[in-house]
């Protein structure tokens, strides 16, 4: 059995260059000491944030400290992720986290103090030329003012913060540490313990008995704890209702959307538009049933592969070529930066002993972005490279065209840039192959992305909306009620060609995102916006590319809906979701044609 290399044995060309952030540890220590030494400076502004000059000087110091902490935090944690068993960098990571908390506490008085000004004074600050750089920040503070309470009430809500985290914390501990799943027999007849990490792998098995056993074992386990798990989710909903009422929002949903200034109509449009296009999902289920050759399609069949294994051995250098070719429609400006990322020490490519699993894009303003991979020579890794470089180039263009504060873009926008790259790449891969087996493999991969990222996340979003609405109207959320709502939604979304097994009624109990309420809809809207951009780029060419690059360069300088609208994607209308559904229909057309 080949062993993973130690960190120091990975060739330098496959490691990221963290010395671009700090040349050595002493440089990190020096900046750490400088931040600690400046914490007292911020306190000098307390009680003075009434005039333009004081507010500007305070904001400038806030930006300096926040950026320094971001750099310290990112470096320490990326060093930790290189080898999570290295105690020196575990300690550095902890040190950076403590400093981050300390600085956030020191800065926490700024927004409440400015919000204590009258609405008229705040409006004057928004139009003040000396504060032009901070106009968006001040506009946002003005928008928040109706929901900010008196100083004593705010202090009380702050003290309740630790209690408010309890439902999510308790769920996390139970779900990750205390819940134990039984062993099942794998494809080779061996007893293997079921875990969260192995569950999807079992559902992707070609052996139906393995899929069924994993599915039943997973939900039987959750079913035994249904009362406790329902109480946790109920407590989280109650917490949301408490904060919505305390802060004078009409509903918990409106409170959740307020931070990004997203109208409720965007959330409702998503659900309503997907409802209208559920026949596409039913059509996909019929196709899946036919291709699997089963009399009944069950919930545990939804991840089963539809094709024989396609041998797509894609070494890293070939993966880079495919991504460059796939993203060629984005033009030379984009490709130039992409090549720079590939050769410029941005990417940590291969797995080594102790390295953090998964993949991400990260970094700090003022330095190029970084990407962590654990590259395998397969198709999934090619898509991961395209996805993470989408995030990285979003940050690159955002940082290069905005000051620090306005470069920070919200999650609502983040998944657009990464998913667009995947959409362009899959189109390129489909266009370049004449192999029917390979084509079907790619199409089924893409179809399943629509199922999991658009339809399933919208179903989750609808579940959250229903349970909060029921709680707001005074109805109780018993385990039976939660199961009933969830089961009925599955029937609605999957249709009559799927046997909606009774066990699925407990799936709500294992979704951690339900403790970050009204978050999952962003996956579906981001995927839809990206699909709309991809269609425009492939059909219109240069004008659409210019609009898209404008989107990347906007960062967080305006509200997400406005940034997307300027770039040609209006998420306040159903059109981008309808465009995504049109692409899904075309994918199904191609699959049916190939397999008829």
N, C-alpha and C positions, 0 to 999 in steps of 0.2 A: 504493500500500500504506500503510495507516494505521500510524503509528508509536506505540509505547508512550509514555505521558507520562513525563516526569521526575518524580522523587519530589515535588519542591516544587510541581508542577502538579496533584497529586491533591487534590481538595477536602477540607478538614479533616473533614467529616462522614463520609468514607470511610476515614479513617486512625485507627488506635488512638491512645490518649492515654497515651504512655509517661511524661508528666510526672506521672501519678498514682503512679508508682514513685519518680522523682526529678524535682524541678522543673527542674533544669538540670544541666549537666555538673559544675559546681563542687560540687553536693550529692553527686554520685557520687564525685568525688575525695575529698571530706571523709570519706565512709564507708569508702572504700578505705584511706585513711591510718589511720583509727581501727582497722580490722581488723588492719592490719600492726602497729600499735602494741600490740595486745593479744595477739599470738602468744606473747609471753614469759609471759603470765599463766597459760596452760594448762600450761606446763612445771612450774609451781610445785606442781601436784597429783601429779606423778610420784612413785611410792613411798608416797603417802598414802591411796590408795583402799581403806581398810580399815574406816573408820567411817562412820556414816550421814551426818553433817554434811558431811564432805569429799566423799562421793559425790554428795550433793545439789548442793552448790556447783559441783562439776565438771560435772555434767550441765547445770546452768543456764547455765554459761559455754559449754559445747559447743553448746547450743541457740542462744544469742545469736550466736556466731560463725558457726554453720552457716546461720542465717537471713540474716545480713548478707551472707555469701558468695553465697547463693542469689539475693538481690536484685541484687547487683552483677553476677553472672553472667547472670541473665535479662535485665536491662536492656541490658548490653553486647551480648549476642548478638541480641536483638531489634532493636536499632539497626543492627547489622551486617546483619540479614536485610532491612531496609528497602531497602538498596542495597549489595549485596555487593561492588561495585566501589569503594566509598568507603574510602580507605586509613585515615582517622582511626578508623573503627569496626572495621575489620579489626584495627588495633592494640589498640583497647579490648577487643575479644573475646579476643585473645591474652593480654592483661594479666589479664583476669578468670579465664581458664583456668589460668594460672600460679599465681594466688592461691589458686584452689580446690585445686590439687595441694598447695600449701604448707600450707594449713590442714588438709587431710586427713592429711597426714604428721604434723603437730603433734598431731592428735587420736588418732592410730592406737594409742597405748599404752593407751587407756582400757579398751576391752573386754578385751584380754589380761590387764591387771592385775586387773580385777574377777574374771575367770575363774580367776585363780590362787588365789582363795579356795576353801575347801572347799565341798562341796555343802551341808553343814549351814549354813555361814555365808551362802551365797547364798539358801537357802530362808528364812533369818531376814530377809534384806534385802527379799525379795519381800513379806513380811507387815508390814514396817515402816511405820507410819502416815505418818512424815515423808517417805517415798519413794512414797506412794500414786500420785502423778502419773506415776511412772516404773515402775509395777508391770509393765506389759506388756513394757517393755524388759528388766527384770530376769528376768521369767519366760522370755523368749526366750534370754537369756544362760545361764540355768540349763539350758535345753533343749539348748543348743549344747555344754555342758561336756564330754560324753563324746567329742566330736569335735575338741576343742582339745588340741594336743600340748604338750610341754614348751617352754620359752622358746627353747632352742637349735634344736629341731626346727621351731618356728614361723618362726624367723629364716631357716632353710634353705629352707623352703617359700616364704617371701616372696621370697628371692633367685631362686627358680626361676620367679617370676611372669612375667618378661619372656620366658623360654624358652617358657612355657605359652601365651603369646599368639601365638607364631610361626605355627602352622598357619593360624589365622584371618587373621593379617596377610598372610601369603604368598598365601593364596587371594584376599583382597581386592585385592591389587596385581595379581595375574595376571588376575583376572576383570574388573576395572575399567580397567586400564591396558594390559596386554600382549596380551590376547586380541583379535584382529581378525577380524571376520566379513566374508564376501564381499558383493559387491553383488548385489541381485536386481532383477527388473523389477517395478515397481509397477503399479497399475491402468491407468496411462496409457502403459505400455510404457517408462517411463523407468528407467534404471539408478539405484538408490538403495542406498547402503551400509546393510547390516543392523547395528543397534546394539541394546543392551539396551532402550533407551527406545522404539525403534520396533517391537520384536518383537511386543508384544501388539497394537499398532495394526494390524500386518500380519495377525495372526491374526483380527482383527475385520473384515477386509476381506470384501466381498461376492464378490470374485473368488477362486475356489477355487485357481487356479494361484498366486496371490500367497501365499495361506495355506500351500500345500504347499511352495513355494519357500523361504519364511521358516523353516518348521519344519525342513526338511531341511538348510538352510544352517546353522542354529543348532546342531543336534545333530551334524552332520558335523564342525563345528569342534571341539566338545567331544570328540568321539570320537577326534580326532587326538592329544589330550592325555590320554587315559584313564589311562595309567600314572602320570603326574605328579599328576593330580587325585585318583586313588585313594590315592596315597601321602600327600597332604595330609589327606584325610578320615581315613585310617588313623591319622595322627599325632594328629589331634584326639581320636579315640576312645581312643588309647593314653594321652594326657594325662588324659582323664576317668577312666580306670581307675586311673592312678597316684594321683590325688588322692583317689579313693574309698577305695582301699586304705590310703593314708597316714592318712586321717582316720577310718578304721575304720567306713565305711559298708558295708552288705551288697552294694550295687551302685551303679553310676554313676547309674542312674535315681533311686534313693532319695536319693542325695546332691543331685541337681538339685531334687527336690521338697521337700527338707528346709527350705530357706529360707522357704517359704510355709507350712510345716507341712501339706503336702498328702499324704494317704495314697496309696500306690501304687494302691490300689483305685480311686481316681478316674480315674487314667490308664487302667487296665485296663477299667473300666466304659465309658469313652468308646469304646475300640476294640471291645469286645464288643457294645455296643449298636448301633454303626454297622454292624458285621458283620450283625447281625440285620435291619437295615433296608436292606441293599444292594439288595433288590428294588425299592425306591423309586428308587434311582439308575438301575437298569436300565430302569425304566419311563420315567424322564426321557430316557434315551438313545434309547429307541424313539420317543418323541415328537419329540425333536430331529431324528432321522433322517427322520421323516415330514414335519415342517415344512420341513426343508431340501430335501426332494425328491431325496435321493441314494440310490443303490443300496447304497452302503457308507458308513458313518459312520467317519471317520478321526480320529485324535487332533488333527489340525490343524483339525477342524471344530467343536471344542468351544466356541470363543469366537465363532463366526460368528453374526451377528444373525439372529433368527428372524422378524423383522417388517420391513416396509418402514420407512424413516425416518419417525419421528413428529415433526412439527414442534411442539416444545414450547418456545417462546421465553418464558423466565421471567426478567424483569428482577429485580434484587436486591430491590427493595421488595416485589414480588409473592412472591419466594422467602421473605421473612420472614413474610408473611401465611400462606403455605401451611404453614410450620413451626409457627407459632402455632396454626393450626387443627388441624394433625395431632397436636400435643401437648396439645390441650385435655383429653383424658382424665386428664392428670397433675394437673389441678386448678389453682386460682387462685394458690396459694403458689408453685408452680413457674413458672406463666406470668408472674407479676409480676417474678420475677428474670430470666426470659428477655427480657421487654420492656426491663428495665433494661440488660441486656447489649447489646441491639440499639441502644439510644440513648445508652449511657453511655461510649462511647470504648473498648469492649472489643475491637472487631473492626477489622482492617485488610483492606479488602474487595477492592480491585482490583489487578491486576498493574501494575507500573511498571518502568521500566528498571532492571535490576540486582537486582530483588526476588527473594528466595528462592522457588523453585518449590514446588508442593504446598500442603499445609494442615496446621495443627497447633493444639492448645490448649496454652497454657503460662502461666506466671506465678509469683509468689512469695507465700508466706503473708503475710497482713496487707494485701494489695492485691487488688482484683478480678482475676479471671483475664483472659487475653488470647487472642484467636484470630486466626491468620493464614490468610487465604484468597487465592485468585487466581480470583475469581468470574467465571464465564462464564454467560451467560443461558440455561442448559440444565438438564435434570433432574439430571444428575450433581452440579452445583453446589448444588442444593437439598438433596440428600442429604448432601453434604459439610457444608453449614451445620448441618443437624440433628445430624449425627455430632459435629462439633467442639463445638457448644454443649452436647451431652450431657456431653462431658468437662469443659467449662468449669463447668457447673452442679454436677457432681459435686464439683469442687474448691471451688466457692463454698460449698456446704452442708457439705462436710467441714471446710473452714477455719473456718467460722462456728460449728461445734459441737465443736471439739477444740482442744487446745493444739497448738503447732507440731509436736511429735514425733509425736503420735497422728493428725495430719491427713494424714500421708503414706501413701497407699494403694498397694498393689502392683499390678503389671501384671495379675495374675490377675483383679482386680476392675475395672481401668480400662476394658476394652473392653465391659463390661456396660452402663454408662450411655450410651455412644455408640451401641451397636448397638440398644438398646431404642428410642431415638428414631427410628432408621431403620425399625424394625418397626412402630411406631405410625404413622409418616408414610406408609409404603407402604399400610397398611390404609386410611387416610384417603383417599389418592389413588385407590385402587381403588373405594372406596365412592362417590366423588363423580363418577365418569365413567361415561357410558353408551356411549362410543365404543369399539366392539370392538377396533379397531386399537390405540388408546391403552391399553386394558385388557391386551391381550396383551403389549404392550411392557413394561408395569409388571410383569406376572406373570413374564415371561421374565427380567427384571432380577433379581427376587427369587429365582427358581429357581436362577439362576446363582450367587447369593450362597450358597445352601445347598451347591451343588456345590463352590465354591472355598473357602469358609470352614469348612464342617463336614466334608464328605467328603474333600476333597483334603488339608486340614491333618491330619485323622486318619490318612490314608494316610502322610503324612510322619512323623507320630508313631510309627506302627507300624514304618516303615522304621528309624527311630532305635533303637527298642526291639530289633528283630531284630539289627542290626549290633553293638550293644553287648553283647547276650547272647552272640552268637557269639564276639566278642573275649574276653569274660569266661570262656568255656569253652575258650579256647585255640585256636579256629579262626582261620584267616587270612582277611583281607578283601582278596582279589585284585580287580583291576578286573572280571574275569569274574564273580566272586561278587557284587560290588556290583550289577553290571548285571542279573544273573539275579534277585536278590532284588527289585530295583526293577521289573523287567519283569513278574514274577509278581504283584506287588501291583497294578499297573495292570490286569492281566487280571482280577484278583479284584474290584477296585473298579468297573470300567467294564462288565464283563459281555460276553456273546456278541454283542450288537448293535453293538459297536464293534470296528473293526479296530485292534488295538493295534499300531501301527507299531513296527518294531524300533528305530527311532531313539530312541524314548522311554526306552529303557533307560539313556540317558546323562543324563536329566533331573536325577538326584541331584547331578550335578557342577556344576549352576548355581544351587543353592539356598543362599544365604548363611546362612539360619537354621540350617543343619546345623552351623555353627560356633558357634552359641549353643545348645548341646545341650538337648534336651527343653524347648524353648520354645514350639514351634508348637501344641502341644495346647491352649494357653491361648486361642488364637483360636477353636477349636471349642467349648471349654467356655464361654467368654464369650458367644459367639453363642447357644448353647443356653440359658444362664441368662437372657439378655435376651429370648429368644423366650418362655420360661416366664413371666417377669415380664409381658410384653406381654399374653399370654393371660389371666393372672390379673386384670390391670388392666381389660381390656375386658369380662371376664365378671363380675367381682365389684364393680368400681367402687371406692368410697371406702376400704373396709378394705384392699384390695390397694395402693391409692395410698399410704396411710399406712405400710404395711410397706416399700414401695419408697423413700419419702422417708427412712424410718429407715435403710435401707441407705446412701443417699447421705450421710446425716449421720454415719454410723459411721466414715468415713474409714479409717484403718488402726489403729483402737483395739483390734482383736482380730485373730485369724487369719482369712483370707479365707473358709474353709469355714464358720466360726462366724457371720461377719457375714451371709453369704448365707442360712444356715439360719434365723437369726432373722427374716429378711425374707420367708421362705416359699419359698426355693429351696434344696433339699438336694442339693448336687453330690456328696455321698458316695453317693447312690443314682442309678440310671439314669433316674429319672423326668423330670428336666428335658430330657435328651437325647431321651427318648421323646416328650415334648411338642413339642419342636422338629421331630421327624420327622412328628408328626401334622400340624403346620402345613405342612410340605413336601408331604405327601400332599394336603392341601386345595388348595395352590397348583397341583399337577398336575391335580387334579380340575377346577379352574376353567379351566386351559389346554386340557384335553382337551374340555371342554364348549364352549368358544369356537371350537374348530377342528374339531369333528366334522362 
